[in-house]
């Protein structure tokens, strides 16, 4: 086992690459579904970065920030919305879910993983941001 993974709790090597490729696949898949769904690209543009408002919770403290960020960047809520959108035949609900999942996918592809309470830069995909010297 990689010592860095033990120290940071982050995926490394091939596992990290696989997780990031999964994110890219999710992003591409959701964008293609949104296109096939013929969703409004204005709505897509307006809602794409909404999950990033969860950053504001870091103003309280790192623990709260991580909890709120992770809630906004996990698959649970958007997959629930996706299911409801299909089940209730609700175009707006379905659109929101597809956009939300696309956002999560591109974040994962770029290495922005779920956060640890140690701080914003500590993620399950590794350390992000400037390294301390």
MARROLO-857010 format. One line per 5 residues: number of its first residue (from 0); their letters; for each residue x, y, z of N, C-alpha, C. Coordinates in pm, 1 decimal, always signed. Atoms other than C-alpha are relative to their C-alpha. Layout:
BEGIN
NUM> A> X:Y:Z:X:Y:Z:X:Y:Z  ...
This chain:
BEGIN
0> XXXXX> +84.1:-119.5:+0.0:+0.0:+0.0:+0.0:+87.8:+124.8:+0.0  -71.9:-127.2:+12.2:+118.5:+351.0:-86.2:-8.0:+76.0:+132.3  -2.9:-73.7:-126.5:+228.9:+542.0:+227.1:-76.3:+130.9:-8.8  +73.4:-126.7:+15.3:+82.0:+865.3:+85.6:-149.5:-23.1:+18.0  +142.4:+28.8:-14.3:-261.7:+703.1:+67.4:-34.6:-21.0:+146.7
5> XXXXX> +22.8:+22.2:-141.7:-230.4:+594.8:+429.6:+1.6:+131.9:+76.3  -12.6:-128.6:-69.3:-123.1:+943.3:+541.4:-114.8:+94.8:-29.9  +98.0:-100.9:+40.3:-378.8:+1145.6:+345.8:-140.7:-54.1:-16.3  +130.8:+56.5:+26.1:-667.6:+904.8:+295.1:-42.7:+19.0:-144.2  +31.3:-28.8:+139.3:-648.8:+987.7:-75.4:+36.9:-117.4:-89.6
10> XXXXX> -31.1:+100.6:+101.0:-659.8:+752.3:-370.4:+123.6:+44.3:-77.0  -121.0:-31.5:+75.6:-331.4:+733.0:-558.9:+11.5:-93.5:-119.7  -32.5:+87.3:+111.7:-191.9:+582.0:-876.5:-116.9:-29.3:-91.8  +103.4:+43.0:+92.7:-424.5:+383.7:-1097.8:-141.1:+20.5:+51.7  +132.8:-21.5:-57.6:-717.6:+412.9:-856.9:-40.9:+145.8:-16.5
15> XXXXX> +28.5:-142.1:+18.0:-694.6:+792.8:-867.5:-33.7:+29.2:-146.0  +24.9:-19.0:+143.5:-676.3:+783.9:-1246.9:-137.3:-53.5:-37.4  +130.4:+59.2:+29.5:-978.4:+553.2:-1263.5:-113.6:+87.6:+52.4  +103.8:-86.8:-56.4:-1182.4:+779.3:-1033.4:-16.8:+127.8:-81.8  +7.7:-121.6:+81.6:-1096.2:+1083.2:-1242.7:-60.3:-28.8:-138.0
20> XXXXX> +60.4:+38.9:+127.4:-1184.2:+900.8:-1565.6:-149.8:-26.7:+15.2  +142.9:+17.2:-28.2:-1515.9:+800.7:-1408.1:-69.8:+135.8:+2.5  +55.7:-134.3:-2.7:-1577.9:+1169.6:-1343.2:-16.1:+57.0:-139.2  +6.8:-48.3:+138.0:-1499.1:+1257.1:-1703.3:-112.3:-70.3:-76.7  +106.6:+76.7:+64.1:-1731.9:+980.5:-1820.9:-137.5:+49.8:+45.6
25> XXXXX> +126.3:-52.6:-52.1:-2009.4:+1109.6:-1594.5:-31.4:+135.2:-63.1  +20.4:-130.9:+61.0:-1963.0:+1464.8:-1722.7:-44.2:-13.7:-145.4  +32.2:+15.8:+142.6:-1965.0:+1359.4:-2088.7:-137.2:-63.4:-17.9  +129.4:+67.0:+9.9:-2261.5:+1128.1:-2036.8:-116.4:+92.2:+32.5  +108.5:-90.0:-38.9:-2471.9:+1389.8:-1861.3:-19.1:+112.5:-100.9
30> XXXXX> +11.1:-104.2:+103.5:-2392.4:+1656.9:-2121.6:-68.6:-58.1:-124.1  +64.1:+62.3:+116.4:-2488.4:+1413.8:-2400.3:-148.0:-27.0:+25.8  +141.2:+21.0:-33.1:-2811.5:+1320.1:-2221.3:-76.2:+132.0:+0.9  +63.9:-131.7:-2.5:-2889.7:+1687.7:-2165.0:-24.4:+49.2:-142.8  +14.1:-37.6:+140.9:-2830.6:+1752.1:-2535.5:-112.5:-81.6:-64.4
35> XXXXX> +104.5:+86.3:+56.4:-3049.2:+1451.9:-2632.5:-136.9:+36.3:+56.1  +122.4:-41.2:-68.5:-3311.2:+1570.6:-2383.5:-48.5:+133.5:-56.4  +27.5:-130.8:+59.0:-3298.7:+1904.9:-2568.2:-26.1:+103.8:+108.7  +10.9:-95.2:-109.7:-3252.6:+2096.7:-2246.0:+50.7:+137.2:-40.5  -41.2:-137.6:+25.7:-3203.9:+2471.3:-2239.9:+146.0:+19.2:+42.1
40> XXXXX> -140.9:-23.0:-31.8:-2833.8:+2559.0:-2260.3:+16.6:+124.0:+87.1  -2.2:-113.4:-91.2:-2910.0:+2887.0:-2085.0:-20.1:-48.4:+143.6  +22.2:+59.0:-132.6:-3048.1:+2690.6:-1788.6:+124.5:-76.3:+43.6  -122.9:+74.0:-30.4:-2740.1:+2466.2:-1806.1:+107.8:+96.1:+49.8  -103.7:-97.8:-36.6:-2507.7:+2767.7:-1794.0:-31.1:+66.9:+134.0
45> XXXXX> +38.3:-67.8:-124.5:-2702.9:+2932.8:-1511.3:+14.0:-91.2:+122.1  +1.0:+91.3:-114.6:-2714.3:+2620.5:-1291.4:+128.3:-80.0:+19.8  -116.1:+89.0:-4.9:-2382.0:+2449.8:-1367.2:+87.7:+20.9:+123.3  -89.3:-25.7:-112.9:-2183.8:+2619.8:-1089.8:-72.5:+17.8:+133.4  +75.8:-15.3:-124.5:-2463.3:+2634.1:-829.3:+53.8:-88.5:+112.7
50> XXXXX> -54.0:+80.9:-110.7:-2318.5:+2338.0:-631.9:+122.5:+61.9:+66.4  -119.0:-62.4:-58.2:-2004.4:+2546.6:-579.6:-33.4:+106.4:+104.2  +39.9:-91.4:-107.9:-2202.7:+2783.7:-358.5:+20.6:-64.5:+136.8  -25.9:+71.0:-125.5:-2144.1:+2515.6:-96.0:+133.2:+41.1:+61.8  -126.7:-52.4:-52.6:-1794.5:+2670.0:-61.0:-24.8:+97.4:+113.9
55> XXXXX> +29.0:-102.1:-100.7:-1959.7:+2939.5:+148.5:-4.2:-57.2:+141.9  +3.0:+62.5:-132.3:-1995.9:+2692.7:+435.6:+138.3:-0.8:+65.2  -135.2:-7.2:-56.0:-1617.5:+2712.3:+476.2:+20.8:+129.2:+78.5  -9.0:-123.0:-79.5:-1675.5:+3061.9:+616.4:-27.1:-28.3:+147.0  +28.0:+38.4:-138.9:-1808.6:+2892.0:+929.8:+121.6:-71.7:+59.3
60> XXXXX> -119.0:+75.7:-40.8:-1528.2:+2634.7:+969.0:+20.7:-114.5:-98.7  -35.8:+104.9:+96.0:-1356.1:+2350.7:+783.5:-91.9:-121.0:+11.6  +87.7:+117.0:-18.4:-1576.5:+2078.7:+933.7:-135.6:+23.1:-66.5  +128.9:-33.2:+62.0:-1901.2:+2250.2:+831.2:+15.9:+12.4:-151.0  -25.4:-14.8:+141.8:-1751.3:+2339.9:+496.1:+7.5:-133.9:-70.5
65> XXXXX> -13.9:+132.9:+60.8:-1656.6:+1979.9:+423.0:-134.8:-71.4:-5.5  +130.3:+68.1:-2.3:-1999.2:+1850.1:+526.3:-92.8:+55.0:-107.7  +90.8:-61.4:+97.2:-2192.0:+2097.5:+311.0:+51.5:-22.9:-142.4  -58.7:+24.8:+131.9:-1951.1:+2067.6:+16.1:-25.5:-144.1:-42.8  +17.5:+141.0:+33.8:-1968.7:+1687.3:+28.4:-146.7:-32.9:-28.6
70> XXXXX> +142.8:+21.2:+27.0:-2349.8:+1694.6:+46.4:-35.6:+49.4:-140.4  +29.1:-58.0:+131.7:-2357.1:+1914.0:-265.2:+76.5:-68.6:-112.6  -84.2:+62.1:+102.3:-2093.9:+1705.8:-446.1:+1.9:-152.6:+7.7  +14.1:+145.5:+2.9:-2202.0:+1349.3:-372.3:-111.9:-33.7:-98.7  +98.1:+41.7:+99.8:-2420.9:+1150.2:-609.3:-140.9:-17.2:+56.9
75> XXXXX> +128.2:+38.0:-59.7:-2704.9:+1089.4:-362.2:-116.4:+91.0:-38.7  +111.6:-90.9:+27.7:-2920.2:+1400.2:-408.2:-30.4:+9.5:-150.1  +35.3:-10.3:+141.8:-2885.3:+1439.0:-787.6:-54.6:-129.9:-59.7  +55.6:+126.0:+50.4:-2950.4:+1067.7:-849.2:-144.1:-15.7:+48.8  +138.3:-0.1:-49.7:-3259.7:+1095.6:-628.4:-86.8:+90.8:-87.2
80> XXXXX> +73.9:-91.3:+88.6:-3368.0:+1397.5:-836.1:-20.2:-60.5:-138.3  +9.4:+63.9:+130.6:-3295.2:+1207.0:-1157.5:-112.9:-103.1:-0.1  +104.4:+101.6:-13.4:-3517.0:+922.3:-1040.0:-137.6:+64.4:+8.7  +127.1:-71.6:-11.2:-3792.9:+1162.7:-938.4:-38.5:+66.2:-131.9  +26.1:-64.6:+128.4:-3758.5:+1350.8:-1266.0:-58.9:-94.9:-101.9
85> XXXXX> +55.2:+100.2:+90.4:-3818.1:+1033.8:-1463.8:-135.4:-49.1:+50.3  +122.6:+55.7:-57.0:-4082.7:+897.4:-1227.5:-118.5:+93.6:-6.9  +108.2:-98.9:+0.1:-4284.8:+1217.7:-1213.8:-13.3:+71.0:-134.6  -1.4:-64.2:+131.8:-4213.9:+1313.9:-1576.0:+12.5:+151.3:+15.0  -21.5:-141.5:-27.9:-4081.6:+1647.7:-1451.8:+124.7:+49.0:-73.6
90> XXXXX> -115.6:-45.4:+77.6:-3860.3:+1815.2:-1713.7:+97.4:+86.6:+80.5  -89.8:-85.8:-77.1:-3722.7:+2077.4:-1472.0:+82.2:-81.3:+99.1  -70.4:+85.2:-95.9:-3633.3:+1817.7:-1207.6:+107.0:-81.3:-71.1  -95.4:+78.7:+77.5:-3465.3:+1602.8:-1471.4:+116.3:+87.1:-47.3  -105.2:-91.3:+45.8:-3272.4:+1899.8:-1612.2:+95.9:+35.1:+113.5
95> XXXXX> -84.1:-34.4:-115.5:-3146.5:+2002.3:-1267.0:+90.2:-117.0:+35.9  -78.7:+118.4:-35.0:-3033.0:+1646.4:-1195.5:+113.3:-23.1:-99.6  -103.3:+20.8:+102.4:-2844.7:+1614.2:-1526.1:+111.3:+103.9:+11.5  -99.3:-107.4:-15.0:-2672.4:+1950.4:-1477.7:+84.3:-22.5:+124.4  -69.5:+23.3:-126.6:-2584.0:+1869.0:-1117.0:+100.7:-113.5:-14.5
100> XXXXX> -90.8:+113.1:+19.2:-2434.7:+1532.7:-1212.9:+115.0:+36.4:-94.2  -107.4:-45.5:+88.8:-2239.2:+1695.3:-1497.5:+102.7:+81.0:+77.9  -90.6:-80.3:-82.5:-2094.1:+1942.2:-1246.8:+88.2:-89.8:+86.7  -76.9:+92.0:-84.7:-1989.5:+1664.0:-1009.5:+102.8:-74.1:-84.9  -90.8:+73.5:+88.3:-1836.0:+1473.0:-1300.1:+122.4:+80.8:-38.9
105> XXXXX> -116.8:-79.6:+42.0:-1617.2:+1758.6:-1421.8:+88.3:+33.1:+119.8  -80.7:-22.1:-120.3:-1509.5:+1837.0:-1065.9:+89.9:-119.8:+27.9  -78.5:+120.9:-25.9:-1398.1:+1475.9:-1017.5:+109.1:-15.6:-105.6  -98.8:+13.7:+107.6:-1223.7:+1471.0:-1356.6:+116.9:+94.6:+21.0  -104.9:-99.2:-23.4:-1029.0:+1783.1:-1257.4:+72.7:-21.1:+133.5
110> XXXXX> -68.0:+31.7:-124.7:-928.5:+1629.3:-923.6:-59.8:+61.7:+123.8  +66.3:-57.9:-117.2:-1170.8:+1811.4:-694.7:-88.7:-106.2:+61.7  +72.0:+109.3:-62.9:-1276.6:+1526.7:-472.6:-79.6:+44.9:+120.8  +71.1:-25.1:-125.0:-1487.8:+1499.4:-163.0:+100.4:+45.0:+105.0  -92.3:-65.8:-93.4:-1338.6:+1697.6:+123.4:+6.7:-69.9:+135.6
115> XXXXX> -20.6:+40.2:-138.6:-1192.3:+1596.4:+455.9:-9.0:+125.7:+86.3  +16.5:-116.2:-88.8:-1248.9:+1821.5:+757.4:+132.0:+68.6:+33.3  -130.8:-63.6:-23.1:-874.3:+1899.4:+767.5:+12.4:+131.8:-75.3  -4.6:-123.2:+77.9:-941.3:+2174.4:+513.0:-40.5:-25.1:-143.8  +51.2:+9.4:+136.2:-1062.6:+2245.9:+162.1:+94.1:-75.9:-92.8
120> XXXXX> -97.3:+61.8:+89.5:-742.6:+2121.0:-0.5:+18.6:-149.2:+17.6  -17.3:+142.7:-28.0:-767.7:+1769.9:+147.5:-119.7:-77.1:-53.9  +110.7:+70.3:+65.1:-975.3:+1545.8:-81.0:+30.2:-148.1:-16.3  -18.8:+143.4:+21.4:-1029.8:+1179.5:-152.2:+78.3:-27.9:-128.3  -79.8:+15.1:+122.4:-851.7:+1238.6:-485.3:+140.1:+58.7:+15.6
125> XXXXX> -132.0:-55.8:-25.6:-546.7:+1394.8:-324.3:-6.7:+146.1:+37.7  -12.9:-139.9:-43.0:-427.3:+1736.0:-211.5:-17.1:+91.6:-119.9  +16.0:-100.8:+103.5:-538.2:+2035.1:-418.6:+46.5:+134.4:+53.0  -43.6:-133.7:-40.2:-421.0:+2392.5:-415.7:+151.2:+5.8:+18.7  -144.3:-20.1:-23.7:-82.4:+2530.0:-319.9:+48.7:-89.3:+112.1
130> XXX> -62.5:+82.8:-103.8:+144.2:+2301.4:-125.2:+66.8:+92.3:+101.3  -67.4:-80.2:-103.6:+265.6:+2436.1:+206.4:+149.4:-25.9:-6.6  -146.4:+14.8:+4.3:+639.6:+2503.3:+215.0:+60.0:+8.4:+137.2
